[in-house]
Amino acid sequence: MRFVGRVRSRLEDLEYTDTDGRHLYCHNTKVGDMLLKVYRQEGGRWRLVDTLTSRGAAAVEWVMRRPDPRVGVCI
């Protein structure tokens, strides 16, 4: 199976300290919009089998070693 999607939302950036003392930046939202297309391989080709959507209810999160300049900081 293959999943292709898009998430849109206003994100918040939270700073944490890792166990090694370095900073981690957690970018997250709990009220995002998501479009997810589900594909299945049949005979060597990918066929779209479903499209899922969520408005204002998708949770998205990723962590980086430095802040993402596109994301506002929440203290």
Chimera marker file (.cmm) of the C-alpha trace (Angstrom):
<marker_set name="trace">
<marker id="1" x="0.000" y="0.000" z="0.000" r="1" g="1" b="0" radius="0.5"/>
<marker id="2" x="1.016" y="3.602" z="-0.549" r="1" g="1" b="0" radius="0.5"/>
<marker id="3" x="-0.206" y="6.626" z="1.366" r="1" g="1" b="0" radius="0.5"/>
<marker id="4" x="0.024" y="10.158" z="-0.022" r="1" g="1" b="0" radius="0.5"/>
<marker id="5" x="-1.239" y="13.058" z="2.009" r="1" g="1" b="0" radius="0.5"/>
<marker id="6" x="-1.264" y="16.701" z="2.942" r="1" g="1" b="0" radius="0.5"/>
<marker id="7" x="-1.666" y="18.294" z="6.358" r="1" g="1" b="0" radius="0.5"/>
<marker id="8" x="-2.445" y="21.955" z="6.977" r="1" g="1" b="0" radius="0.5"/>
<marker id="9" x="-2.640" y="23.711" z="10.298" r="1" g="1" b="0" radius="0.5"/>
<marker id="10" x="-1.244" y="26.414" z="12.469" r="1" g="1" b="0" radius="0.5"/>
<marker id="11" x="1.557" y="24.704" z="14.388" r="1" g="1" b="0" radius="0.5"/>
<marker id="12" x="3.104" y="25.467" z="17.755" r="1" g="1" b="0" radius="0.5"/>
<marker id="13" x="6.769" y="24.943" z="18.626" r="1" g="1" b="0" radius="0.5"/>
<marker id="14" x="7.688" y="23.661" z="22.088" r="1" g="1" b="0" radius="0.5"/>
<marker id="15" x="11.291" y="23.466" z="23.293" r="1" g="1" b="0" radius="0.5"/>
<marker id="16" x="12.505" y="20.470" z="25.323" r="1" g="1" b="0" radius="0.5"/>
<marker id="17" x="15.847" y="19.373" z="26.723" r="1" g="1" b="0" radius="0.5"/>
<marker id="18" x="17.036" y="15.953" z="25.545" r="1" g="1" b="0" radius="0.5"/>
<marker id="19" x="18.660" y="13.477" z="27.954" r="1" g="1" b="0" radius="0.5"/>
<marker id="20" x="22.082" y="14.508" z="26.579" r="1" g="1" b="0" radius="0.5"/>
<marker id="21" x="21.369" y="18.160" z="27.469" r="1" g="1" b="0" radius="0.5"/>
<marker id="22" x="20.769" y="19.370" z="23.906" r="1" g="1" b="0" radius="0.5"/>
<marker id="23" x="17.600" y="21.199" z="22.882" r="1" g="1" b="0" radius="0.5"/>
<marker id="24" x="14.768" y="19.497" z="20.997" r="1" g="1" b="0" radius="0.5"/>
<marker id="25" x="11.981" y="21.384" z="19.234" r="1" g="1" b="0" radius="0.5"/>
<marker id="26" x="8.614" y="19.658" z="19.083" r="1" g="1" b="0" radius="0.5"/>
<marker id="27" x="6.327" y="21.025" z="16.352" r="1" g="1" b="0" radius="0.5"/>
<marker id="28" x="2.739" y="19.918" z="16.819" r="1" g="1" b="0" radius="0.5"/>
<marker id="29" x="-0.966" y="20.498" z="16.481" r="1" g="1" b="0" radius="0.5"/>
<marker id="30" x="-4.064" y="18.594" z="17.518" r="1" g="1" b="0" radius="0.5"/>
<marker id="31" x="-6.496" y="20.472" z="15.259" r="1" g="1" b="0" radius="0.5"/>
<marker id="32" x="-5.039" y="20.085" z="11.760" r="1" g="1" b="0" radius="0.5"/>
<marker id="33" x="-6.749" y="19.416" z="8.439" r="1" g="1" b="0" radius="0.5"/>
<marker id="34" x="-5.632" y="16.280" z="6.584" r="1" g="1" b="0" radius="0.5"/>
<marker id="35" x="-6.190" y="14.742" z="3.171" r="1" g="1" b="0" radius="0.5"/>
<marker id="36" x="-4.865" y="11.184" z="2.807" r="1" g="1" b="0" radius="0.5"/>
<marker id="37" x="-5.038" y="9.105" z="-0.381" r="1" g="1" b="0" radius="0.5"/>
<marker id="38" x="-4.656" y="5.336" z="-0.123" r="1" g="1" b="0" radius="0.5"/>
<marker id="39" x="-3.263" y="3.364" z="-3.066" r="1" g="1" b="0" radius="0.5"/>
<marker id="40" x="-2.930" y="-0.375" z="-3.656" r="1" g="1" b="0" radius="0.5"/>
<marker id="41" x="-0.577" y="-1.946" z="-6.166" r="1" g="1" b="0" radius="0.5"/>
<marker id="42" x="-2.333" y="-4.068" z="-8.775" r="1" g="1" b="0" radius="0.5"/>
<marker id="43" x="-0.509" y="-5.572" z="-11.728" r="1" g="1" b="0" radius="0.5"/>
<marker id="44" x="2.494" y="-3.292" z="-11.314" r="1" g="1" b="0" radius="0.5"/>
<marker id="45" x="0.394" y="-0.102" z="-11.163" r="1" g="1" b="0" radius="0.5"/>
<marker id="46" x="-0.855" y="1.912" z="-8.211" r="1" g="1" b="0" radius="0.5"/>
<marker id="47" x="-4.638" y="2.269" z="-8.002" r="1" g="1" b="0" radius="0.5"/>
<marker id="48" x="-6.387" y="4.803" z="-5.754" r="1" g="1" b="0" radius="0.5"/>
<marker id="49" x="-8.671" y="2.853" z="-3.413" r="1" g="1" b="0" radius="0.5"/>
<marker id="50" x="-9.743" y="5.500" z="-0.883" r="1" g="1" b="0" radius="0.5"/>
<marker id="51" x="-9.468" y="9.159" z="0.070" r="1" g="1" b="0" radius="0.5"/>
<marker id="52" x="-9.739" y="10.107" z="3.737" r="1" g="1" b="0" radius="0.5"/>
<marker id="53" x="-10.244" y="13.637" z="5.066" r="1" g="1" b="0" radius="0.5"/>
<marker id="54" x="-10.237" y="15.264" z="8.471" r="1" g="1" b="0" radius="0.5"/>
<marker id="55" x="-11.105" y="18.894" z="9.176" r="1" g="1" b="0" radius="0.5"/>
<marker id="56" x="-9.859" y="20.335" z="12.437" r="1" g="1" b="0" radius="0.5"/>
<marker id="57" x="-9.211" y="16.946" z="14.043" r="1" g="1" b="0" radius="0.5"/>
<marker id="58" x="-5.836" y="15.665" z="12.750" r="1" g="1" b="0" radius="0.5"/>
<marker id="59" x="-2.910" y="15.389" z="15.172" r="1" g="1" b="0" radius="0.5"/>
<marker id="60" x="0.519" y="16.081" z="13.659" r="1" g="1" b="0" radius="0.5"/>
<marker id="61" x="3.902" y="16.162" z="15.388" r="1" g="1" b="0" radius="0.5"/>
<marker id="62" x="7.595" y="16.054" z="14.522" r="1" g="1" b="0" radius="0.5"/>
<marker id="63" x="10.760" y="16.775" z="16.514" r="1" g="1" b="0" radius="0.5"/>
<marker id="64" x="13.967" y="18.450" z="15.291" r="1" g="1" b="0" radius="0.5"/>
<marker id="65" x="17.258" y="19.612" z="16.796" r="1" g="1" b="0" radius="0.5"/>
<marker id="66" x="16.576" y="23.212" z="15.747" r="1" g="1" b="0" radius="0.5"/>
<marker id="67" x="13.400" y="25.276" z="15.472" r="1" g="1" b="0" radius="0.5"/>
<marker id="68" x="11.517" y="25.324" z="12.185" r="1" g="1" b="0" radius="0.5"/>
<marker id="69" x="11.405" y="28.973" z="11.003" r="1" g="1" b="0" radius="0.5"/>
<marker id="70" x="7.866" y="28.450" z="9.647" r="1" g="1" b="0" radius="0.5"/>
<marker id="71" x="6.476" y="27.628" z="13.103" r="1" g="1" b="0" radius="0.5"/>
<marker id="72" x="5.655" y="30.095" z="15.888" r="1" g="1" b="0" radius="0.5"/>
<marker id="73" x="7.120" y="29.467" z="19.329" r="1" g="1" b="0" radius="0.5"/>
<marker id="74" x="4.841" y="28.713" z="22.295" r="1" g="1" b="0" radius="0.5"/>
<marker id="75" x="6.377" y="29.336" z="25.712" r="1" g="1" b="0" radius="0.5"/>
<link id1="1" id2="2" r="1" g="1" b="0" radius="0.2"/>
<link id1="2" id2="3" r="1" g="1" b="0" radius="0.2"/>
<link id1="3" id2="4" r="1" g="1" b="0" radius="0.2"/>
<link id1="4" id2="5" r="1" g="1" b="0" radius="0.2"/>
<link id1="5" id2="6" r="1" g="1" b="0" radius="0.2"/>
<link id1="6" id2="7" r="1" g="1" b="0" radius="0.2"/>
<link id1="7" id2="8" r="1" g="1" b="0" radius="0.2"/>
<link id1="8" id2="9" r="1" g="1" b="0" radius="0.2"/>
<link id1="9" id2="10" r="1" g="1" b="0" radius="0.2"/>
<link id1="10" id2="11" r="1" g="1" b="0" radius="0.2"/>
<link id1="11" id2="12" r="1" g="1" b="0" radius="0.2"/>
<link id1="12" id2="13" r="1" g="1" b="0" radius="0.2"/>
<link id1="13" id2="14" r="1" g="1" b="0" radius="0.2"/>
<link id1="14" id2="15" r="1" g="1" b="0" radius="0.2"/>
<link id1="15" id2="16" r="1" g="1" b="0" radius="0.2"/>
<link id1="16" id2="17" r="1" g="1" b="0" radius="0.2"/>
<link id1="17" id2="18" r="1" g="1" b="0" radius="0.2"/>
<link id1="18" id2="19" r="1" g="1" b="0" radius="0.2"/>
<link id1="19" id2="20" r="1" g="1" b="0" radius="0.2"/>
<link id1="20" id2="21" r="1" g="1" b="0" radius="0.2"/>
<link id1="21" id2="22" r="1" g="1" b="0" radius="0.2"/>
<link id1="22" id2="23" r="1" g="1" b="0" radius="0.2"/>
<link id1="23" id2="24" r="1" g="1" b="0" radius="0.2"/>
<link id1="24" id2="25" r="1" g="1" b="0" radius="0.2"/>
<link id1="25" id2="26" r="1" g="1" b="0" radius="0.2"/>
<link id1="26" id2="27" r="1" g="1" b="0" radius="0.2"/>
<link id1="27" id2="28" r="1" g="1" b="0" radius="0.2"/>
<link id1="28" id2="29" r="1" g="1" b="0" radius="0.2"/>
<link id1="29" id2="30" r="1" g="1" b="0" radius="0.2"/>
<link id1="30" id2="31" r="1" g="1" b="0" radius="0.2"/>
<link id1="31" id2="32" r="1" g="1" b="0" radius="0.2"/>
<link id1="32" id2="33" r="1" g="1" b="0" radius="0.2"/>
<link id1="33" id2="34" r="1" g="1" b="0" radius="0.2"/>
<link id1="34" id2="35" r="1" g="1" b="0" radius="0.2"/>
<link id1="35" id2="36" r="1" g="1" b="0" radius="0.2"/>
<link id1="36" id2="37" r="1" g="1" b="0" radius="0.2"/>
<link id1="37" id2="38" r="1" g="1" b="0" radius="0.2"/>
<link id1="38" id2="39" r="1" g="1" b="0" radius="0.2"/>
<link id1="39" id2="40" r="1" g="1" b="0" radius="0.2"/>
<link id1="40" id2="41" r="1" g="1" b="0" radius="0.2"/>
<link id1="41" id2="42" r="1" g="1" b="0" radius="0.2"/>
<link id1="42" id2="43" r="1" g="1" b="0" radius="0.2"/>
<link id1="43" id2="44" r="1" g="1" b="0" radius="0.2"/>
<link id1="44" id2="45" r="1" g="1" b="0" radius="0.2"/>
<link id1="45" id2="46" r="1" g="1" b="0" radius="0.2"/>
<link id1="46" id2="47" r="1" g="1" b="0" radius="0.2"/>
<link id1="47" id2="48" r="1" g="1" b="0" radius="0.2"/>
<link id1="48" id2="49" r="1" g="1" b="0" radius="0.2"/>
<link id1="49" id2="50" r="1" g="1" b="0" radius="0.2"/>
<link id1="50" id2="51" r="1" g="1" b="0" radius="0.2"/>
<link id1="51" id2="52" r="1" g="1" b="0" radius="0.2"/>
<link id1="52" id2="53" r="1" g="1" b="0" radius="0.2"/>
<link id1="53" id2="54" r="1" g="1" b="0" radius="0.2"/>
<link id1="54" id2="55" r="1" g="1" b="0" radius="0.2"/>
<link id1="55" id2="56" r="1" g="1" b="0" radius="0.2"/>
<link id1="56" id2="57" r="1" g="1" b="0" radius="0.2"/>
<link id1="57" id2="58" r="1" g="1" b="0" radius="0.2"/>
<link id1="58" id2="59" r="1" g="1" b="0" radius="0.2"/>
<link id1="59" id2="60" r="1" g="1" b="0" radius="0.2"/>
<link id1="60" id2="61" r="1" g="1" b="0" radius="0.2"/>
<link id1="61" id2="62" r="1" g="1" b="0" radius="0.2"/>
<link id1="62" id2="63" r="1" g="1" b="0" radius="0.2"/>
<link id1="63" id2="64" r="1" g="1" b="0" radius="0.2"/>
<link id1="64" id2="65" r="1" g="1" b="0" radius="0.2"/>
<link id1="65" id2="66" r="1" g="1" b="0" radius="0.2"/>
<link id1="66" id2="67" r="1" g="1" b="0" radius="0.2"/>
<link id1="67" id2="68" r="1" g="1" b="0" radius="0.2"/>
<link id1="68" id2="69" r="1" g="1" b="0" radius="0.2"/>
<link id1="69" id2="70" r="1" g="1" b="0" radius="0.2"/>
<link id1="70" id2="71" r="1" g="1" b="0" radius="0.2"/>
<link id1="71" id2="72" r="1" g="1" b="0" radius="0.2"/>
<link id1="72" id2="73" r="1" g="1" b="0" radius="0.2"/>
<link id1="73" id2="74" r="1" g="1" b="0" radius="0.2"/>
<link id1="74" id2="75" r="1" g="1" b="0" radius="0.2"/>
</marker_set>
